Protein backbone atom coordinates (compact mmCIF):
# COMPACT_ATOMS: atom_id res chain seq x y z
CA UNK A 1 0.00 0.00 0.00
CA UNK A 2 1.36 3.39 -0.99
CA UNK A 3 1.15 6.20 1.52
CA UNK A 4 1.27 9.88 0.78
CA UNK A 5 3.94 11.70 2.68
CA UNK A 6 3.98 15.39 3.45
CA UNK A 7 6.68 15.83 0.77
CA UNK A 8 4.45 14.14 -1.85
CA UNK A 9 1.50 16.34 -0.91
CA UNK A 10 3.67 19.46 -0.94
CA UNK A 11 5.13 18.56 -4.33
CA UNK A 12 1.65 18.01 -5.72
CA UNK A 13 0.41 21.36 -4.41
CA UNK A 14 3.53 23.09 -5.70
CA UNK A 15 3.12 21.46 -9.12
CA UNK A 16 -0.54 22.51 -9.29
CA UNK A 17 0.55 26.03 -8.36
CA UNK A 18 3.14 26.02 -11.15
CA UNK A 19 0.59 24.71 -13.67
CA UNK A 20 -1.82 27.48 -12.68
CA UNK A 21 0.86 30.11 -13.21
CA UNK A 22 1.82 28.63 -16.56
CA UNK A 23 -1.82 28.69 -17.68
CA UNK A 24 -2.20 32.31 -16.52
CA UNK A 25 1.00 33.29 -18.30
CA UNK A 26 -0.10 31.55 -21.48
CA UNK A 27 -3.43 33.41 -21.34
CA UNK A 28 -1.60 36.72 -21.06
CA UNK A 29 0.74 35.71 -23.88
CA UNK A 30 -2.19 34.90 -26.17
CA UNK A 31 -3.57 38.37 -25.59
CA UNK A 32 -0.22 39.92 -26.44
CA UNK A 33 0.13 37.77 -29.57
CA UNK A 34 -3.36 38.76 -30.73
CA UNK A 35 -2.40 42.43 -30.33
CA UNK A 36 0.87 41.92 -32.21
CA UNK A 37 2.90 43.00 -29.19
CA UNK A 38 5.08 39.93 -28.72
CA UNK A 39 7.68 38.24 -30.90
CA UNK A 40 7.02 34.52 -31.28
CA UNK A 41 10.71 33.64 -31.68
CA UNK A 42 11.71 35.36 -28.44
CA UNK A 43 8.78 33.74 -26.68
CA UNK A 44 9.83 30.33 -27.98
CA UNK A 45 13.36 30.89 -26.67
CA UNK A 46 11.99 31.84 -23.25
CA UNK A 47 9.84 28.73 -23.00
CA UNK A 48 12.68 26.51 -24.24
CA UNK A 49 14.72 27.73 -21.28
CA UNK A 50 11.77 27.27 -18.89
CA UNK A 51 11.08 23.72 -20.06
CA UNK A 52 14.73 22.76 -19.74
CA UNK A 53 14.63 23.83 -16.08
CA UNK A 54 11.60 21.64 -15.24
CA UNK A 55 12.39 18.35 -13.52
CA UNK A 56 12.63 15.56 -16.07
CA UNK A 57 10.38 13.03 -14.37
CA UNK A 58 7.07 11.29 -14.87
CA UNK A 59 5.15 14.03 -13.03
CA UNK A 60 6.19 16.74 -15.48
CA UNK A 61 6.26 14.67 -18.68
CA UNK A 62 2.73 15.60 -19.80
CA UNK A 63 3.29 19.28 -19.09
CA UNK A 64 6.62 19.32 -20.91
CA UNK A 65 5.09 17.60 -23.95
CA UNK A 66 2.16 20.03 -24.10
CA UNK A 67 4.47 23.03 -23.80
CA UNK A 68 6.74 21.62 -26.50
CA UNK A 69 3.75 21.20 -28.82
CA UNK A 70 2.61 24.73 -28.01
CA UNK A 71 6.10 26.02 -28.83
CA UNK A 72 6.02 24.14 -32.12
CA UNK A 73 2.75 25.92 -32.91
CA UNK A 74 4.43 29.25 -32.15
CA UNK A 75 7.28 28.43 -34.51
CA UNK A 76 4.92 27.21 -37.24
CA UNK A 77 2.64 30.25 -36.98
CA UNK A 78 -0.35 28.22 -35.76
CA UNK A 79 -3.73 29.91 -35.44
CA UNK A 80 -4.65 31.36 -32.06
CA UNK A 81 -7.44 28.80 -31.55
CA UNK A 82 -4.97 25.95 -31.96
CA UNK A 83 -2.54 27.53 -29.51
CA UNK A 84 -5.34 28.19 -27.01
CA UNK A 85 -6.27 24.50 -27.16
CA UNK A 86 -2.85 23.73 -25.69
CA UNK A 87 -3.58 26.15 -22.86
CA UNK A 88 -6.55 24.06 -21.74
CA UNK A 89 -4.42 20.91 -21.88
CA UNK A 90 -1.96 22.59 -19.50
CA UNK A 91 -4.77 23.51 -17.12
CA UNK A 92 -5.96 19.90 -17.09
CA UNK A 93 -2.38 18.74 -16.51
CA UNK A 94 -1.82 17.10 -19.88
CA UNK A 95 -3.76 15.18 -22.45
CA UNK A 96 -6.49 12.86 -21.29
CA UNK A 97 -6.14 10.30 -24.03
Buried (B, 14 or more C-beta within 10 A) or exposed (E): EEEEEEEEEEEEEEBEEEBEEBBEBBEEBBEEBEEEEBEBEEBBEEBEEBBEEBEEEEEBEBBBBBBBBBBEBBEEEBEEEEBBBBBEBBBEBBEEE
